[in-house]
Amino acid sequence: MSCGEPHETDCSEVLDHLYEFLDHEMPDSDCTKFETHFEECSPCLEKYGLEQAVKKLVKRCCGQDDVPVDLRAKVMGRIDLIRSGEAVPDHDVTVETVTAEGGATAAKAKGLHARAKEA
C-alpha cells in the first residue's frame, strides 16, 4: 500500500514495521520517523489506527486468560533459541481445545518456527 506521495520514510517500510512501532520495539529515532510519516500520510495513519484498535480489542478480550506454565516455558525457550541464532527444531506444537459439547479435540499449530522468525 502506498499513498503515491514521496516521503522520507517509504509507506512499505512503515507498514512492514508497524507492529514493532505499536509494541515500542524500535529505536526512538525510527519512532520519530514513523510519527512524521503518519502526519504526512493519511492511508498509513488509518492503517496504524486500525491495527492499534485491533491490538487493544485483543488485549481487552483475551488479555486475562492464564497461559499454561509449560506452554509459556516452551515458547520462551524457542524465542531464546531464535535470538541466540541456534538452530531451532521445526516441531509441531499440539494444542488441546475444548469444544462446546465438552469434548476435547487436538489441533496442530504448524509453522510456529516460521511465524516466530517473521515476528
C-alpha positions in Angstrom: 0.0 0.0 0.0 1.3 3.4 -0.8 -0.4 6.8 -1.0 1.6 7.7 -4.1 3.3 10.6 -2.4 7.0 10.7 -1.8 8.0 10.5 1.9 11.3 10.4 3.7 10.2 7.0 5.0 8.5 4.9 2.4 5.0 3.6 3.1 6.1 0.0 2.6 8.8 0.4 5.3 6.3 1.8 7.7 3.8 -0.9 7.1 6.4 -3.7 7.3 7.5 -2.5 10.7 4.1 -1.3 12.0 3.9 -3.9 14.8 7.4 -3.0 16.0 6.2 0.6 16.3 3.0 -0.4 18.0 4.9 -2.6 20.5 7.5 0.0 21.2 10.2 -2.3 20.0 12.2 0.1 17.8 14.7 2.9 18.5 13.4 6.3 19.3 14.9 7.7 16.1 12.8 5.3 14.0 9.7 6.0 16.1 10.2 9.7 15.2 10.4 8.9 11.5 7.2 6.9 11.7 5.4 9.6 13.6 6.4 12.1 10.9 5.3 9.7 8.3 1.8 9.3 9.9 1.5 13.1 10.0 2.1 13.2 6.2 0.3 10.0 5.1 -3.4 9.5 5.9 -3.6 5.9 4.5 -0.7 4.8 6.8 -2.2 6.7 9.7 -5.5 4.9 9.1 -3.8 1.5 9.0 -1.9 2.4 12.2 -5.2 3.4 13.9 -6.9 0.1 12.7 -4.1 -2.1 14.0 -3.9 -0.2 17.3 -7.6 -0.7 17.8 -7.3 -4.4 17.0 -4.5 -4.8 19.4 -6.5 -3.0 22.2 -9.5 -5.2 21.4 -7.4 -8.4 21.6 -5.9 -7.3 24.9 -9.3 -6.5 26.4 -10.9 -9.7 25.2 -8.0 -12.2 25.6 -5.6 -10.5 27.9 -7.0 -12.1 31.1 -6.5 -15.7 30.0 -3.9 -17.6 32.0 -1.2 -19.3 29.9 -0.3 -22.8 31.0 3.2 -22.7 32.6 4.6 -25.4 30.3 3.4 -23.7 27.1 4.9 -20.4 28.3 8.2 -22.2 29.0 8.3 -23.8 25.6 7.6 -20.6 23.8 10.1 -18.6 25.8 12.7 -21.4 25.1 12.1 -21.2 21.4 12.4 -17.4 21.5 15.7 -17.7 23.3 17.0 -20.1 20.7 15.9 -17.9 17.9 17.5 -14.8 19.5 20.8 -16.7 20.1 21.0 -17.8 16.5 20.9 -21.5 17.3 19.1 -24.0 15.1 15.5 -24.4 16.2 13.8 -27.7 15.6 10.8 -27.4 13.4 8.4 -29.5 15.5 4.6 -29.1 15.6 3.0 -27.8 18.7 -0.1 -29.7 19.9 -2.8 -27.5 21.5 -5.8 -29.1 23.2 -9.0 -27.3 22.9 -12.4 -28.0 24.5 -15.5 -28.0 22.2 -18.9 -26.5 23.2 -20.1 -30.1 23.9 -17.4 -30.6 26.4 -15.2 -33.0 24.3 -11.6 -32.4 23.7 -10.0 -32.0 20.2 -6.4 -31.7 19.3 -5.2 -29.1 16.8 -1.7 -28.9 15.4 -0.1 -25.5 15.1 2.2 -25.8 12.1 4.6 -23.2 11.0 5.3 -21.8 14.5 9.0 -21.6 13.7 8.4 -19.6 10.5 6.0 -17.2 12.3 8.4 -16.7 15.1 11.2 -15.8 12.6 8.8 -13.3 10.9 7.9 -11.6 14.2 
